[in-house]
Amino acid sequence: MTERRFFMLQVKRGGEFSASYTMTEVATHAGVHPELLERFVRLGLIEFRETTGNGEWLFGPDVIPAIRRILRLRNDLGVNYAGVGVILELLSRVEALESRVRELEHARSCESSITIE
């Protein structure tokens, strides 16, 4: 039987209801050491959203799934960090292209539903 751990995150709200998490909170939730997060930032694999007055990095909620994706590529597939960066960039481009295709398909379906009497 596996042990389940649950972690609480302290949500810091900035303008327009955007949640931000400290490095410690992200590291705890993602199950990694904060130094590994610093390395991911230096390598350009993740980005922090902003810094606090005392220089602490704040991350958006999308960083935790990104960290899990990085760890999966690195640990499960044995991809080095340079390869992880390339894969993440390509996945981002594929996602953008798929979104654009959906937009064009929607626009096309809207045009074809217009009838002229």
Contacts in CASP RR format, 6 or more apart in sequence:
PFRMAT RR
TARGET T0000
AUTHOR 0000-0000-0000
METHOD contacts of the structure
MODEL  1
MTERRFFMLQVKRGGEFSASYTMTEVATHAGVHPELLERFVRLGLIEFRE
TTGNGEWLFGPDVIPAIRRILRLRNDLGVNYAGVGVILELLSRVEALESR
VRELEHARSCESSITIE
7 28 0 8 1.000
7 29 0 8 1.000
9 21 0 8 1.000
9 25 0 8 1.000
9 29 0 8 1.000
10 21 0 8 1.000
10 22 0 8 1.000
10 25 0 8 1.000
11 19 0 8 1.000
11 20 0 8 1.000
11 21 0 8 1.000
12 19 0 8 1.000
12 20 0 8 1.000
12 21 0 8 1.000
12 22 0 8 1.000
12 58 0 8 1.000
13 19 0 8 1.000
13 20 0 8 1.000
14 20 0 8 1.000
18 49 0 8 1.000
18 60 0 8 1.000
19 60 0 8 1.000
19 61 0 8 1.000
20 49 0 8 1.000
20 50 0 8 1.000
20 58 0 8 1.000
20 59 0 8 1.000
20 60 0 8 1.000
21 29 0 8 1.000
21 58 0 8 1.000
21 59 0 8 1.000
21 60 0 8 1.000
21 61 0 8 1.000
21 63 0 8 1.000
21 64 0 8 1.000
22 56 0 8 1.000
22 57 0 8 1.000
22 58 0 8 1.000
22 59 0 8 1.000
23 34 0 8 1.000
23 37 0 8 1.000
23 38 0 8 1.000
23 48 0 8 1.000
23 56 0 8 1.000
23 57 0 8 1.000
23 59 0 8 1.000
24 34 0 8 1.000
26 37 0 8 1.000
26 59 0 8 1.000
26 63 0 8 1.000
26 64 0 8 1.000
26 67 0 8 1.000
27 33 0 8 1.000
27 34 0 8 1.000
27 36 0 8 1.000
27 37 0 8 1.000
29 64 0 8 1.000
30 37 0 8 1.000
30 64 0 8 1.000
30 67 0 8 1.000
30 68 0 8 1.000
30 71 0 8 1.000
32 67 0 8 1.000
32 71 0 8 1.000
37 46 0 8 1.000
37 67 0 8 1.000
40 46 0 8 1.000
40 67 0 8 1.000
40 70 0 8 1.000
41 47 0 8 1.000
41 48 0 8 1.000
41 57 0 8 1.000
43 81 0 8 1.000
43 85 0 8 1.000
44 85 0 8 1.000
45 66 0 8 1.000
45 70 0 8 1.000
45 81 0 8 1.000
45 84 0 8 1.000
45 85 0 8 1.000
45 88 0 8 1.000
46 59 0 8 1.000
46 63 0 8 1.000
46 66 0 8 1.000
46 67 0 8 1.000
46 70 0 8 1.000
47 63 0 8 1.000
48 57 0 8 1.000
48 58 0 8 1.000
48 59 0 8 1.000
48 63 0 8 1.000
49 58 0 8 1.000
49 59 0 8 1.000
49 60 0 8 1.000
50 57 0 8 1.000
50 58 0 8 1.000
51 57 0 8 1.000
51 58 0 8 1.000
52 58 0 8 1.000
66 88 0 8 1.000
69 88 0 8 1.000
70 84 0 8 1.000
70 88 0 8 1.000
73 79 0 8 1.000
73 83 0 8 1.000
73 84 0 8 1.000
73 87 0 8 1.000
74 80 0 8 1.000
74 81 0 8 1.000
74 84 0 8 1.000
79 87 0 8 1.000
END
